[in-house]
Amino acid sequence: MANVLVRGSTYLRWVYLLLGAALVLAFILVDSALVSLVQELDLPVVLTGILIAVVVVAPPVVLGGLPAVREVEGIAVESLLGVRFDEQPLGPARTWAQRRRTTTWFCLHLVAGGFVGVISTFVFGVGAVLLAAPFRSPGSHEVVPGIDYQVRGSWTDLWMPLASIIAIALVFVLSAAIGALLAYTAPRVLGPTPAERIELLERRTATLAERNRLARELHDSVGHALSLVTIQAAAARRVLATDPAFAETALAAIETSARAALADLDHVLGLLRDDRRPGSQTAPQATLGNLTRLVEATRAGGITVEVKRTGDLDELPAAVSREAYRIVQEGLTNAIRHAGRPADELTVDLSINLDKTGLLLELTNPVSGTSDHSGGGRGLAGIRERVAVLRGTVEAGLVADRWRLAVTLPVAVTTKG
């Protein structure tokens, strides 16, 4: 009990219940006027009783069904009862299910608040008299009208202040208990409906999926650019004195790769930023239509990339084309990172074949004995995730002295014409 009395939440919950008591008092004043009006109509007893019941019940039900009540009650519950809802904060009631739940909660608030309000009024009113009892002038003073007990104004009344303090403490303990019950009930009655919870879960799942996709985009794009920058810088350093023209080309390629990585980074961070302005434009995502630029950027570092294409890649669905581009980009990044040899000694064979069976992407590159390519790092895991979403297959491993990555994506190709 002592712990309850020193908690700030106890008094906040008491205040919340007193707000309900104040609303009850307001409804009583309105109902008394309406009941008097009904009684003056001189209707049959049964009909009068029905009308009085409607007059008493209708105001809180109608008020509880107003859209804004859900929002106001949500703020009060969070601030005074310490409840946190799944949806922060609760908005106005827009559906009939929300209005029914809000009305139910509003009536619970009135009943609990009215009960605590009556008890608080009685205890604090009588308590004030009891606290002053020993200090009153001698004589007979009735404590409560209708109760046959007299205050004598002497030391024999010293128990009264103690009883008053205990009664007041019990009011707060009772308020804390009722408030705790309301706090437990609030998410189940006032909170989101089952349909809202499912919708909220779907939104959160979609958000997590989008963030995971953006993380893969950032890993593939920036990782590829940094791999190119590393190998191009190494090549430029080796030939800076003997072949300044090649070094200058490599440095230009480094600048281009760094700018592209910075643009991709800015694009992804813009998507992740919560304060994006509505209607703001974001950079378009790369597809296989941008493959030439990717290959040329890779070749700028001295790497030989042999490309073989079959089929009309413009027939690919946009989603498949985007994912295929990222898979090729990651494949080239892994080839650069794990080749274990200078760039000018690295040859990557890229084959892209589109036919009625689907899209086949195949990359092969030499590896050295010191390469850890076969370990299957985060890049290969990202490729598997992308392919799994498109219900494709991935094969990765050593074939003779070359690393082979083969990805098959099922695609329904529509022939033009």
C-alpha positions in Angstrom: 0.0 0.0 0.0 2.9 2.4 0.8 4.4 1.8 -2.6 1.1 2.7 -4.2 0.8 6.0 -2.4 4.3 7.2 -3.5 3.8 6.4 -7.2 3.0 9.4 -9.4 0.8 7.1 -11.6 -1.6 6.6 -8.7 -2.5 10.3 -8.7 -2.6 10.5 -12.5 -5.1 7.7 -12.6 -7.1 9.3 -9.9 -7.2 12.5 -12.0 -8.4 10.4 -15.0 -11.2 9.0 -13.0 -12.2 12.4 -11.7 -12.5 13.5 -15.3 -15.0 10.8 -15.8 -16.8 11.9 -12.6 -17.0 15.5 -14.0 -18.5 14.2 -17.2 -21.1 12.2 -15.1 -22.0 15.4 -13.2 -22.5 17.2 -16.5 -24.7 14.4 -17.8 -26.7 14.4 -14.6 -27.5 18.1 -15.0 -28.6 17.6 -18.6 -30.6 14.5 -17.8 -32.4 16.1 -14.9 -33.7 18.8 -17.2 -34.7 16.3 -19.8 -36.4 14.0 -17.3 -38.4 16.9 -15.9 -39.5 17.7 -19.4 -40.6 14.1 -20.0 -42.5 14.0 -16.7 -44.4 17.1 -17.7 -45.7 15.4 -20.8 -48.1 13.3 -18.6 -47.6 10.2 -20.7 -48.4 6.6 -19.6 -46.0 5.2 -17.0 -44.5 2.6 -19.3 -43.8 5.1 -22.0 -42.5 7.6 -19.5 -40.1 5.0 -18.2 -38.9 4.2 -21.7 -38.3 7.8 -22.5 -36.5 8.5 -19.3 -34.2 5.5 -20.0 -33.5 6.8 -23.5 -32.8 10.3 -22.1 -30.4 8.9 -19.6 -28.6 6.5 -22.0 -28.6 8.5 -25.2 -26.3 11.5 -24.3 -23.2 9.4 -23.3 -23.8 6.9 -26.2 -24.1 9.7 -28.8 -21.1 11.6 -27.4 -19.0 8.4 -27.2 -19.7 7.8 -30.9 -18.3 11.1 -32.1 -15.0 10.6 -34.1 -13.0 13.0 -32.0 -13.7 11.2 -28.7 -11.5 8.3 -29.6 -8.6 10.7 -30.2 -9.2 12.6 -27.0 -9.6 9.5 -24.9 -6.5 8.1 -26.4 -4.5 11.1 -25.4 -5.9 11.0 -21.9 -5.3 7.3 -21.5 -1.7 7.6 -22.7 -1.0 10.6 -20.5 -2.8 9.7 -17.3 -3.1 5.9 -17.4 0.3 5.3 -18.9 -0.9 3.1 -21.7 0.9 2.8 -25.1 -1.1 1.7 -28.1 0.3 -0.1 -31.1 -0.8 2.8 -33.3 0.7 6.0 -32.0 -1.3 8.1 -31.4 -4.9 6.9 -31.7 -6.7 8.8 -34.5 -10.4 9.8 -34.8 -12.9 6.9 -35.1 -13.5 6.5 -38.8 -15.3 3.1 -38.8 -18.3 1.8 -37.0 -16.2 -0.8 -35.3 -14.0 2.0 -33.9 -17.0 4.0 -32.8 -18.6 1.0 -31.0 -15.3 0.3 -29.2 -14.9 4.0 -28.3 -18.5 4.2 -27.0 -17.9 1.1 -24.8 -14.7 2.6 -23.4 -16.4 6.0 -22.8 -19.2 4.4 -20.8 -16.6 2.4 -18.8 -14.8 5.7 -18.1 -18.1 7.3 -16.9 -19.1 4.3 -14.6 -15.6 4.0 -13.0 -15.2 7.8 -12.8 -18.6 8.3 -11.3 -18.0 5.6 -8.7 -14.6 7.0 -7.6 -16.0 10.5 -7.8 -18.8 9.8 -5.3 -16.5 8.0 -2.9 -13.9 10.8 -3.2 -16.5 13.5 -2.5 -17.8 11.7 0.5 -14.3 10.9 2.0 -12.8 14.3 1.4 -15.9 16.1 2.6 -16.2 14.1 5.8 -12.4 13.9 6.2 -12.1 17.6 6.4 -14.5 17.6 9.4 -12.7 14.6 11.0 -9.3 16.2 10.7 -10.5 19.3 12.6 -12.5 17.4 15.1 -10.1 17.5 18.1 -9.6 21.2 17.6 -13.2 22.2 17.5 -14.7 24.2 20.4 -16.4 22.0 23.0 -20.0 21.2 22.3 -22.0 18.9 20.1 -21.4 19.0 16.3 -22.9 16.5 14.0 -20.3 15.0 11.7 -22.6 13.9 8.9 -26.3 14.8 8.7 -28.4 11.8 9.4 -25.6 9.9 11.3 -26.0 9.9 15.0 -22.5 10.7 16.2 -21.4 13.9 17.8 -18.0 15.7 17.7 -17.3 16.8 21.3 -14.1 18.8 20.5 -11.9 17.0 23.0 -8.9 14.6 23.1 -11.3 11.7 22.8 -11.8 12.6 19.1 -8.1 12.2 18.3 -8.9 8.9 16.4 -10.9 10.9 13.8 -7.9 12.5 12.0 -6.2 9.1 11.8 -9.4 7.6 10.4 -9.7 10.4 7.9 -6.1 9.9 6.7 -6.6 6.2 6.3 -9.8 6.7 4.4 -8.2 9.2 2.0 -5.3 6.8 1.5 -7.8 4.0 0.7 -9.4 6.2 -1.9 -6.1 6.6 -3.7 -5.4 2.8 -3.4 -8.9 2.1 -4.8 -8.3 4.6 -7.6 -5.0 3.0 -8.4 -6.6 -0.4 -8.6 -9.4 0.7 -10.8 -6.9 2.7 -12.9 -4.8 -0.4 -13.3 -7.8 -2.4 -14.4 -8.7 0.3 -16.9 -5.1 0.5 -18.2 -5.2 -3.3 -18.7 -8.5 -3.0 -20.5 -7.8 0.1 -22.7 -5.7 -1.6 -25.4 -8.3 -4.3 -25.7 -11.3 -2.0 -25.9 -10.1 1.4 -27.0 -7.1 0.3 -29.0 -6.9 -0.9 -32.6 -9.4 -3.5 -33.8 -8.2 -6.9 -35.0 -8.6 -5.6 -38.6 -6.5 -2.6 -37.7 -3.8 -4.7 -36.1 -3.6 -6.9 -39.2 -3.3 -3.7 -41.3 -0.7 -2.3 -39.0 1.3 -5.5 -39.1 1.1 -5.5 -42.9 2.4 -1.9 -43.1 5.2 -2.7 -40.8 6.1 -5.9 -42.8 6.1 -3.9 -46.0 8.3 -1.2 -44.4 10.8 -3.8 -43.2 10.8 -5.5 -46.6 11.4 -2.2 -48.3 14.2 -1.3 -45.9 15.8 -4.7 -46.5 15.5 -4.1 -50.2 17.1 -0.7 -49.9 19.9 -2.2 -47.8 20.6 -4.7 -50.6 20.6 -1.9 -53.1 23.1 0.1 -51.0 25.3 -2.9 -50.5 25.3 -3.8 -54.2 25.7 -0.3 -55.6 28.2 1.2 -53.1 30.0 -2.1 -52.7 30.5 -2.4 -56.4 31.7 1.2 -56.7 34.2 0.8 -53.8 35.6 -2.4 -55.4 36.1 -0.6 -58.7 37.7 2.3 -56.9 40.1 0.0 -55.0 41.2 -1.9 -58.1 41.5 1.2 -60.3 43.5 3.0 -57.6 45.9 0.0 -57.3 46.3 -0.1 -61.1 46.9 3.7 -61.3 49.6 3.5 -58.6 51.5 0.7 -60.4 51.7 2.5 -63.7 51.8 6.1 -62.6 55.4 6.5 -63.6 55.4 4.3 -66.7 52.0 4.9 -68.2 50.6 8.3 -67.1 47.8 8.1 -69.7 46.4 4.9 -68.3 46.8 6.3 -64.7 44.8 9.4 -65.8 42.1 7.1 -67.2 42.0 5.1 -64.0 41.7 8.2 -61.9 38.9 9.5 -64.1 37.1 6.2 -63.7 37.6 6.5 -59.9 35.9 9.9 -60.0 33.0 8.5 -62.0 32.6 5.5 -59.8 32.7 7.6 -56.6 30.2 10.1 -58.0 27.8 7.2 -58.9 28.2 5.7 -55.5 27.5 9.0 -53.8 24.4 9.5 -56.0 23.1 6.0 -55.1 23.9 6.6 -51.4 22.0 9.9 -51.5 19.1 8.2 -53.3 18.8 5.4 -50.7 19.1 7.8 -47.7 16.4 9.9 -49.3 14.1 6.9 -49.3 14.9 6.0 -45.8 14.5 9.6 -44.5 11.2 9.9 -42.6 10.9 13.6 -43.4 10.7 13.3 -47.1 8.4 15.9 -48.6 5.2 14.5 -50.2 5.6 14.2 -54.0 9.4 14.4 -53.8 11.1 12.7 -56.8 13.6 9.9 -56.4 16.1 8.7 -58.9 15.0 5.8 -61.1 16.4 2.4 -60.3 18.9 0.9 -62.8 17.8 -2.0 -65.0 19.5 -4.2 -67.6 19.0 -1.2 -70.0 21.9 0.4 -68.0 24.1 -2.7 -68.3 26.4 -1.0 -70.9 27.3 1.7 -68.4 28.0 -0.8 -65.7 30.3 -2.9 -68.0 32.1 0.2 -69.2 32.7 1.4 -65.6 34.1 -2.1 -64.8 36.4 -2.1 -67.8 37.7 1.3 -66.9 39.7 -0.3 -64.2 41.5 -2.5 -66.6 39.3 -5.5 -66.2 38.3 -7.4 -69.3 34.5 -8.1 -69.4 33.2 -10.3 -72.2 29.5 -9.9 -72.7 27.2 -12.2 -74.6 23.5 -11.3 -74.9 20.7 -13.2 -76.6 17.0 -12.3 -76.6 15.2 -9.0 -76.4 15.9 -7.7 -72.9 13.3 -4.9 -73.4 10.6 -7.6 -73.0 11.6 -8.2 -69.4 9.2 -7.0 -66.7 10.6 -4.0 -64.9 10.9 -5.8 -61.6 12.9 -8.6 -63.1 15.1 -6.3 -65.1 16.0 -4.3 -61.9 16.8 -7.4 -59.9 18.8 -8.9 -62.8 20.9 -5.7 -63.0 21.7 -5.9 -59.3 22.6 -9.5 -59.6 25.0 -8.8 -62.4 26.5 -5.9 -60.5 27.0 -8.0 -57.4 28.5 -10.8 -59.5 31.0 -8.4 -61.0 31.8 -7.0 -57.6 32.5 -10.5 -56.2 34.7 -11.2 -59.3 36.8 -8.1 -58.6 37.0 -8.6 -54.9 37.9 -12.3 -54.8 39.9 -12.8 -58.0 43.2 -12.6 -56.2 45.1 -11.1 -59.2 45.8 -7.7 -60.8 43.0 -6.1 -62.8 44.7 -6.4 -66.1 44.9 -10.1 -65.6 41.2 -10.6 -64.8 38.7 -11.6 -67.4 35.0 -11.9 -66.6 32.7 -13.7 -68.9 29.1 -12.5 -68.7 26.2 -14.3 -70.5 22.6 -13.1 -70.5 20.1 -15.3 -72.3 16.4 -14.6 -72.5 14.1 -17.1 -74.1 10.7 -18.8 -73.4 12.2 -20.8 -70.5 13.2 -17.6 -68.7 16.2 -15.4 -68.1 19.6 -17.0 -67.5 22.5 -14.9 -66.1 25.9 -16.5 -66.0 29.2 -15.0 -64.8 32.5 -16.8 -64.7 35.9 -15.5 -63.6 39.3 -17.0 -62.6 40.1 -17.4 -58.9 43.3 -17.9 -57.1 44.1 -20.4 -54.4 44.2 -17.6 -51.8 40.7 -16.3 -52.7 37.9 -16.8 -50.2 35.2 -16.4 -52.9 33.7 -19.8 -52.1 32.9 -18.7 -48.6 29.6 -17.1 -49.8 29.7 -13.7 -48.2 26.9 -11.1 -47.8 26.9 -10.5 -51.5 26.0 -14.0 -52.5 23.4 -14.1 -49.7 21.9 -11.0 -51.1 21.8 -12.6 -54.6 20.0 -15.6 -53.1 17.4 -13.3 -51.4 16.7 -11.5 -54.7 16.4 -14.7 -56.6 14.1 -16.3 -54.0 11.7 -13.4 -54.3 11.4 -14.0 -58.0 11.2 -17.8 -57.5 14.4 -18.5 -59.4 17.4 -20.7 -58.8 21.0 -19.9 -58.0 24.1 -22.0 -58.7 27.5 -20.9 -57.4 30.8 -22.7 -57.1 34.1 -23.6 -58.6 34.2 -25.2 -62.1 37.8 -26.2 -62.9 39.8 -23.0 -62.0 37.0 -20.5 -62.5 34.2 -19.4 -60.3 30.8 -19.7 -61.8 27.6 -17.9 -60.8 24.4 -19.0 -62.7 21.0 -17.5 -62.0 17.8 -18.6 -63.6 14.7 -16.4 -63.3 11.3 -17.6 -64.6 9.9 -14.9 -66.9 6.8 -14.9 -69.0 8.0 -13.2 -72.2 5.5 -11.6 -74.5 6.6 -11.5 -78.1 6.2 -8.1 -79.8 4.4 -7.7 -83.1 
